[in-house]
Amino acid sequence: LSWQEKAACKDTDDDRVFDNHPTEQNKFIKEYCVDCPVRRECLADAIENKNIFGIWGGMTASDREKLVKKS
């Protein structure tokens, strides 16, 4: 199985992954990402592929941007 098939959010509505409202993003992260078994793989993939939209690896696009700038 790929990491995507193991993700806690694999069956969620894409609209939730790409919601830009901070409150909704935080709800999604708490509901799906906190205990996701593939959180690291998801985040690494988002950074590697420069995904600029959505929640990946428990981080919003702006969180990922800040993380990449620190590196």
Biopython code that builds the backbone (N, CA, C, O; Angstrom):
import numpy as np
from Bio.PDB.StructureBuilder import StructureBuilder

atoms = [
    (1, "LEU", "N", (0.830, -1.198, 0.000)),
    (1, "LEU", "CA", (0.000, 0.000, 0.000)),
    (1, "LEU", "C", (0.871, 1.256, 0.000)),
    (1, "LEU", "O", (1.924, 1.296, 0.635)),
    (2, "SER", "N", (0.420, 2.261, -0.711)),
    (2, "SER", "CA", (1.128, 3.540, -0.711)),
    (2, "SER", "C", (0.773, 4.310, 0.564)),
    (2, "SER", "O", (-0.183, 3.970, 1.261)),
    (3, "TRP", "N", (1.551, 5.342, 0.855)),
    (3, "TRP", "CA", (1.245, 6.118, 2.059)),
    (3, "TRP", "C", (-0.144, 6.757, 1.945)),
    (3, "TRP", "O", (-0.840, 6.912, 2.948)),
    (4, "GLN", "N", (-0.547, 7.125, 0.724)),
    (4, "GLN", "CA", (-1.865, 7.746, 0.544)),
    (4, "GLN", "C", (-2.996, 6.802, 0.946)),
    (4, "GLN", "O", (-4.015, 7.240, 1.479)),
    (5, "GLU", "N", (-2.815, 5.524, 0.692)),
    (5, "GLU", "CA", (-3.843, 4.537, 1.034)),
    (5, "GLU", "C", (-3.921, 4.270, 2.538)),
    (5, "GLU", "O", (-4.909, 3.720, 3.024)),
    (6, "LYS", "N", (-2.876, 4.662, 3.272)),
    (6, "LYS", "CA", (-2.838, 4.476, 4.724)),
    (6, "LYS", "C", (-3.235, 5.746, 5.480)),
    (6, "LYS", "O", (-3.374, 5.723, 6.703)),
    (7, "ALA", "N", (-3.415, 6.845, 4.762)),
    (7, "ALA", "CA", (-3.686, 8.134, 5.393)),
    (7, "ALA", "C", (-5.037, 8.144, 6.104)),
    (7, "ALA", "O", (-6.018, 7.581, 5.617)),
    (8, "ALA", "N", (-5.065, 8.785, 7.246)),
    (8, "ALA", "CA", (-6.304, 8.893, 8.026)),
    (8, "ALA", "C", (-7.387, 9.639, 7.259)),
    (8, "ALA", "O", (-8.575, 9.420, 7.495)),
    (9, "CYS", "N", (-6.992, 10.514, 6.348)),
    (9, "CYS", "CA", (-7.956, 11.344, 5.614)),
    (9, "CYS", "C", (-8.305, 10.794, 4.235)),
    (9, "CYS", "O", (-8.959, 11.480, 3.450)),
    (10, "LYS", "N", (-7.889, 9.593, 3.930)),
    (10, "LYS", "CA", (-8.040, 9.066, 2.563)),
    (10, "LYS", "C", (-9.473, 9.070, 2.047)),
    (10, "LYS", "O", (-9.677, 9.133, 0.835)),
    (11, "ASP", "N", (-10.449, 9.006, 2.904)),
    (11, "ASP", "CA", (-11.839, 8.960, 2.457)),
    (11, "ASP", "C", (-12.605, 10.254, 2.724)),
    (11, "ASP", "O", (-13.833, 10.283, 2.640)),
    (12, "THR", "N", (-11.879, 11.319, 3.045)),
    (12, "THR", "CA", (-12.556, 12.584, 3.330)),
    (12, "THR", "C", (-12.850, 13.350, 2.045)),
    (12, "THR", "O", (-12.297, 13.072, 0.981)),
    (13, "ASP", "N", (-13.724, 14.302, 2.186)),
    (13, "ASP", "CA", (-14.080, 15.194, 1.090)),
    (13, "ASP", "C", (-12.909, 16.123, 0.797)),
    (13, "ASP", "O", (-12.379, 16.754, 1.712)),
    (14, "ASP", "N", (-12.499, 16.216, -0.466)),
    (14, "ASP", "CA", (-11.384, 17.078, -0.846)),
    (14, "ASP", "C", (-11.594, 18.530, -0.438)),
    (14, "ASP", "O", (-10.628, 19.248, -0.181)),
    (15, "ASP", "N", (-12.846, 18.964, -0.378)),
    (15, "ASP", "CA", (-13.119, 20.342, 0.032)),
    (15, "ASP", "C", (-12.584, 20.623, 1.434)),
    (15, "ASP", "O", (-12.169, 21.744, 1.728)),
    (16, "ARG", "N", (-12.591, 19.633, 2.280)),
    (16, "ARG", "CA", (-12.071, 19.824, 3.647)),
    (16, "ARG", "C", (-10.557, 19.959, 3.635)),
    (16, "ARG", "O", (-10.002, 20.741, 4.407)),
    (17, "VAL", "N", (-9.887, 19.220, 2.780)),
    (17, "VAL", "CA", (-8.425, 19.283, 2.696)),
    (17, "VAL", "C", (-7.983, 20.653, 2.181)),
    (17, "VAL", "O", (-6.938, 21.166, 2.583)),
    (18, "PHE", "N", (-8.770, 21.231, 1.305)),
    (18, "PHE", "CA", (-8.388, 22.485, 0.667)),
    (18, "PHE", "C", (-9.149, 23.701, 1.183)),
    (18, "PHE", "O", (-9.097, 24.759, 0.555)),
    (19, "ASP", "N", (-9.851, 23.584, 2.302)),
    (19, "ASP", "CA", (-10.548, 24.709, 2.910)),
    (19, "ASP", "C", (-9.512, 25.706, 3.425)),
    (19, "ASP", "O", (-8.578, 25.316, 4.125)),
    (20, "ASN", "N", (-9.663, 26.972, 3.091)),
    (20, "ASN", "CA", (-8.698, 27.991, 3.506)),
    (20, "ASN", "C", (-9.060, 28.710, 4.796)),
    (20, "ASN", "O", (-8.312, 29.573, 5.255)),
    (21, "HIS", "N", (-10.181, 28.372, 5.377)),
    (21, "HIS", "CA", (-10.589, 29.022, 6.618)),
    (21, "HIS", "C", (-9.776, 28.440, 7.778)),
    (21, "HIS", "O", (-9.795, 27.228, 7.993)),
    (22, "PRO", "N", (-9.058, 29.294, 8.531)),
    (22, "PRO", "CA", (-8.186, 28.787, 9.610)),
    (22, "PRO", "C", (-8.879, 27.884, 10.624)),
    (22, "PRO", "O", (-8.301, 26.887, 11.056)),
    (23, "THR", "N", (-10.104, 28.216, 11.009)),
    (23, "THR", "CA", (-10.819, 27.388, 11.981)),
    (23, "THR", "C", (-11.075, 26.001, 11.417)),
    (23, "THR", "O", (-10.888, 25.001, 12.111)),
    (24, "GLU", "N", (-11.501, 25.935, 10.168)),
    (24, "GLU", "CA", (-11.764, 24.645, 9.534)),
    (24, "GLU", "C", (-10.467, 23.854, 9.330)),
    (24, "GLU", "O", (-10.461, 22.632, 9.478)),
    (25, "GLN", "N", (-9.385, 24.529, 8.997)),
    (25, "GLN", "CA", (-8.097, 23.854, 8.841)),
    (25, "GLN", "C", (-7.670, 23.228, 10.160)),
    (25, "GLN", "O", (-7.225, 22.080, 10.190)),
    (26, "ASN", "N", (-7.801, 23.976, 11.247)),
    (26, "ASN", "CA", (-7.414, 23.449, 12.558)),
    (26, "ASN", "C", (-8.271, 22.259, 12.965)),
    (26, "ASN", "O", (-7.762, 21.301, 13.548)),
    (27, "LYS", "N", (-9.570, 22.307, 12.664)),
    (27, "LYS", "CA", (-10.453, 21.169, 12.958)),
    (27, "LYS", "C", (-9.994, 19.932, 12.178)),
    (27, "LYS", "O", (-9.916, 18.834, 12.729)),
    (28, "PHE", "N", (-9.695, 20.125, 10.901)),
    (28, "PHE", "CA", (-9.262, 19.010, 10.056)),
    (28, "PHE", "C", (-7.974, 18.403, 10.600)),
    (28, "PHE", "O", (-7.859, 17.183, 10.721)),
    (29, "ILE", "N", (-7.013, 19.250, 10.923)),
    (29, "ILE", "CA", (-5.721, 18.768, 11.432)),
    (29, "ILE", "C", (-5.921, 17.969, 12.714)),
    (29, "ILE", "O", (-5.337, 16.897, 12.876)),
    (30, "LYS", "N", (-6.740, 18.482, 13.619)),
    (30, "LYS", "CA", (-6.992, 17.770, 14.877)),
    (30, "LYS", "C", (-7.734, 16.464, 14.647)),
    (30, "LYS", "O", (-7.470, 15.466, 15.317)),
    (31, "GLU", "N", (-8.653, 16.471, 13.708)),
    (31, "GLU", "CA", (-9.473, 15.284, 13.453)),
    (31, "GLU", "C", (-8.705, 14.189, 12.709)),
    (31, "GLU", "O", (-8.884, 13.005, 12.995)),
    (32, "TYR", "N", (-7.859, 14.571, 11.766)),
    (32, "TYR", "CA", (-7.218, 13.575, 10.908)),
    (32, "TYR", "C", (-5.701, 13.475, 11.056)),
    (32, "TYR", "O", (-5.162, 12.369, 11.100)),
    (33, "CYS", "N", (-5.018, 14.583, 11.131)),
    (33, "CYS", "CA", (-3.557, 14.561, 11.018)),
    (33, "CYS", "C", (-2.813, 14.184, 12.296)),
    (33, "CYS", "O", (-1.769, 13.535, 12.237)),
    (34, "VAL", "N", (-3.332, 14.579, 13.426)),
    (34, "VAL", "CA", (-2.603, 14.394, 14.685)),
    (34, "VAL", "C", (-2.145, 12.955, 14.891)),
    (34, "VAL", "O", (-0.995, 12.723, 15.264)),
    (35, "ASP", "N", (-3.008, 12.006, 14.657)),
    (35, "ASP", "CA", (-2.662, 10.602, 14.882)),
    (35, "ASP", "C", (-2.468, 9.811, 13.594)),
    (35, "ASP", "O", (-2.465, 8.580, 13.620)),
    (36, "CYS", "N", (-2.308, 10.501, 12.472)),
    (36, "CYS", "CA", (-2.178, 9.813, 11.185)),
    (36, "CYS", "C", (-0.860, 9.039, 11.116)),
    (36, "CYS", "O", (0.197, 9.585, 11.434)),
    (37, "PRO", "N", (-0.918, 7.781, 10.706)),
    (37, "PRO", "CA", (0.293, 6.958, 10.664)),
    (37, "PRO", "C", (1.281, 7.352, 9.556)),
    (37, "PRO", "O", (2.432, 6.917, 9.574)),
    (38, "VAL", "N", (0.845, 8.161, 8.606)),
    (38, "VAL", "CA", (1.729, 8.541, 7.495)),
    (38, "VAL", "C", (1.918, 10.058, 7.416)),
    (38, "VAL", "O", (2.165, 10.606, 6.341)),
    (39, "ARG", "N", (1.803, 10.714, 8.539)),
    (39, "ARG", "CA", (1.905, 12.176, 8.570)),
    (39, "ARG", "C", (3.240, 12.656, 8.001)),
    (39, "ARG", "O", (3.263, 13.600, 7.212)),
    (40, "ARG", "N", (4.322, 12.041, 8.374)),
    (40, "ARG", "CA", (5.652, 12.454, 7.889)),
    (40, "ARG", "C", (5.797, 12.270, 6.388)),
    (40, "ARG", "O", (6.330, 13.137, 5.696)),
    (41, "GLU", "N", (5.323, 11.145, 5.892)),
    (41, "GLU", "CA", (5.406, 10.878, 4.458)),
    (41, "GLU", "C", (4.582, 11.895, 3.676)),
    (41, "GLU", "O", (4.996, 12.364, 2.615)),
    (42, "CYS", "N", (3.426, 12.225, 4.208)),
    (42, "CYS", "CA", (2.530, 13.194, 3.581)),
    (42, "CYS", "C", (3.200, 14.569, 3.517)),
    (42, "CYS", "O", (3.193, 15.222, 2.473)),
    (43, "LEU", "N", (3.769, 14.994, 4.622)),
    (43, "LEU", "CA", (4.447, 16.289, 4.669)),
    (43, "LEU", "C", (5.643, 16.310, 3.729)),
    (43, "LEU", "O", (5.832, 17.274, 2.987)),
    (44, "ALA", "N", (6.448, 15.261, 3.754)),
    (44, "ALA", "CA", (7.615, 15.192, 2.871)),
    (44, "ALA", "C", (7.207, 15.266, 1.406)),
    (44, "ALA", "O", (7.858, 15.945, 0.612)),
    (45, "ASP", "N", (6.147, 14.579, 1.051)),
    (45, "ASP", "CA", (5.661, 14.592, -0.324)),
    (45, "ASP", "C", (5.182, 15.992, -0.721)),
    (45, "ASP", "O", (5.454, 16.452, -1.830)),
    (46, "ALA", "N", (4.483, 16.652, 0.168)),
    (46, "ALA", "CA", (3.989, 18.001, -0.122)),
    (46, "ALA", "C", (5.136, 18.980, -0.329)),
    (46, "ALA", "O", (5.088, 19.821, -1.227)),
    (47, "ILE", "N", (6.162, 18.870, 0.499)),
    (47, "ILE", "CA", (7.312, 19.768, 0.364)),
    (47, "ILE", "C", (8.094, 19.449, -0.907)),
    (47, "ILE", "O", (8.473, 20.350, -1.654)),
    (48, "GLU", "N", (8.327, 18.184, -1.141)),
    (48, "GLU", "CA", (9.073, 17.762, -2.330)),
    (48, "GLU", "C", (8.378, 18.187, -3.616)),
    (48, "GLU", "O", (9.034, 18.605, -4.570)),
    (49, "ASN", "N", (7.052, 18.083, -3.645)),
    (49, "ASN", "CA", (6.281, 18.410, -4.840)),
    (49, "ASN", "C", (5.770, 19.850, -4.860)),
    (49, "ASN", "O", (5.021, 20.249, -5.752)),
    (50, "LYS", "N", (6.191, 20.612, -3.865)),
    (50, "LYS", "CA", (5.826, 22.035, -3.772)),
    (50, "LYS", "C", (4.317, 22.264, -3.848)),
    (50, "LYS", "O", (3.844, 23.147, -4.563)),
    (51, "ASN", "N", (3.570, 21.449, -3.093)),
    (51, "ASN", "CA", (2.114, 21.635, -3.005)),
    (51, "ASN", "C", (1.847, 22.929, -2.248)),
    (51, "ASN", "O", (2.184, 23.043, -1.069)),
    (52, "ILE", "N", (1.250, 23.892, -2.911)),
    (52, "ILE", "CA", (1.029, 25.192, -2.279)),
    (52, "ILE", "C", (-0.402, 25.372, -1.783)),
    (52, "ILE", "O", (-0.753, 26.438, -1.279)),
    (53, "PHE", "N", (-1.214, 24.357, -1.919)),
    (53, "PHE", "CA", (-2.599, 24.423, -1.451)),
    (53, "PHE", "C", (-2.900, 23.218, -0.570)),
    (53, "PHE", "O", (-2.326, 22.144, -0.744)),
    (54, "GLY", "N", (-3.795, 23.412, 0.364)),
    (54, "GLY", "CA", (-4.294, 22.306, 1.161)),
    (54, "GLY", "C", (-3.478, 21.987, 2.389)),
    (54, "GLY", "O", (-2.417, 22.559, 2.641)),
    (55, "ILE", "N", (-4.014, 21.056, 3.138)),
    (55, "ILE", "CA", (-3.375, 20.566, 4.358)),
    (55, "ILE", "C", (-2.650, 19.275, 4.008)),
    (55, "ILE", "O", (-3.238, 18.349, 3.449)),
    (56, "TRP", "N", (-1.389, 19.228, 4.339)),
    (56, "TRP", "CA", (-0.555, 18.044, 4.073)),
    (56, "TRP", "C", (0.334, 17.826, 5.285)),
    (56, "TRP", "O", (0.986, 18.757, 5.758)),
    (57, "GLY", "N", (0.360, 16.617, 5.783)),
    (57, "GLY", "CA", (1.227, 16.308, 6.917)),
    (57, "GLY", "C", (0.920, 17.115, 8.156)),
    (57, "GLY", "O", (1.803, 17.371, 8.974)),
    (58, "GLY", "N", (-0.320, 17.515, 8.295)),
    (58, "GLY", "CA", (-0.716, 18.270, 9.477)),
    (58, "GLY", "C", (-0.309, 19.727, 9.433)),
    (58, "GLY", "O", (-0.327, 20.407, 10.458)),
    (59, "MET", "N", (0.057, 20.215, 8.261)),
    (59, "MET", "CA", (0.473, 21.613, 8.137)),
    (59, "MET", "C", (-0.292, 22.304, 7.010)),
    (59, "MET", "O", (-0.580, 21.711, 5.970)),
    (60, "THR", "N", (-0.605, 23.553, 7.247)),
    (60, "THR", "CA", (-1.236, 24.367, 6.212)),
    (60, "THR", "C", (-0.165, 24.805, 5.213)),
    (60, "THR", "O", (1.030, 24.617, 5.440)),
    (61, "ALA", "N", (-0.611, 25.384, 4.120)),
    (61, "ALA", "CA", (0.331, 25.872, 3.107)),
    (61, "ALA", "C", (1.287, 26.904, 3.702)),
    (61, "ALA", "O", (2.485, 26.866, 3.423)),
    (62, "SER", "N", (0.779, 27.815, 4.509)),
    (62, "SER", "CA", (1.655, 28.835, 5.106)),
    (62, "SER", "C", (2.620, 28.219, 6.113)),
    (62, "SER", "O", (3.761, 28.667, 6.224)),
    (63, "ASP", "N", (2.178, 27.196, 6.852)),
    (63, "ASP", "CA", (3.075, 26.500, 7.784)),
    (63, "ASP", "C", (4.223, 25.838, 7.026)),
    (63, "ASP", "O", (5.380, 25.910, 7.441)),
    (64, "ARG", "N", (3.887, 25.194, 5.911)),
    (64, "ARG", "CA", (4.913, 24.521, 5.114)),
    (64, "ARG", "C", (5.888, 25.526, 4.517)),
    (64, "ARG", "O", (7.094, 25.283, 4.467)),
    (65, "GLU", "N", (5.357, 26.649, 4.069)),
    (65, "GLU", "CA", (6.212, 27.689, 3.494)),
    (65, "GLU", "C", (7.228, 28.185, 4.528)),
    (65, "GLU", "O", (8.407, 28.350, 4.215)),
    (66, "LYS", "N", (6.770, 28.418, 5.750)),
    (66, "LYS", "CA", (7.661, 28.852, 6.831)),
    (66, "LYS", "C", (8.700, 27.780, 7.127)),
    (66, "LYS", "O", (9.868, 28.097, 7.349)),
    (67, "LEU", "N", (8.293, 26.524, 7.133)),
    (67, "LEU", "CA", (9.209, 25.426, 7.397)),
    (67, "LEU", "C", (10.303, 25.348, 6.332)),
    (67, "LEU", "O", (11.476, 25.165, 6.656)),
    (68, "VAL", "N", (9.922, 25.486, 5.082)),
    (68, "VAL", "CA", (10.884, 25.422, 3.985)),
    (68, "VAL", "C", (11.849, 26.603, 4.050)),
    (68, "VAL", "O", (13.040, 26.438, 3.786)),
    (69, "LYS", "N", (11.357, 27.784, 4.393)),
    (69, "LYS", "CA", (12.213, 28.968, 4.479)),
    (69, "LYS", "C", (13.248, 28.821, 5.588)),
    (69, "LYS", "O", (14.360, 29.336, 5.466)),
    (70, "LYS", "N", (12.895, 28.120, 6.676)),
    (70, "LYS", "CA", (13.835, 27.894, 7.777)),
    (70, "LYS", "C", (14.971, 26.969, 7.383)),
    (70, "LYS", "O", (16.076, 27.060, 7.916)),
    (71, "SER", "N", (14.688, 26.080, 6.445)),
    (71, "SER", "CA", (15.674, 25.061, 6.054)),
    (71, "SER", "C", (16.790, 25.641, 5.221)),
    (71, "SER", "O", (17.697, 24.915, 4.813)),
]
sb = StructureBuilder()
sb.init_structure("model")
sb.init_model(0)
sb.init_chain("A")
sb.init_seg("    ")
for serial, (resi, resn, name, xyz) in enumerate(atoms, 1):
    if name == "N":
        sb.init_residue(resn, " ", resi, " ")
    sb.init_atom(name, np.array(xyz, "f"), 0.0, 1.0, " ", f" {name:<3s}", serial, name[0])
structure = sb.get_structure()
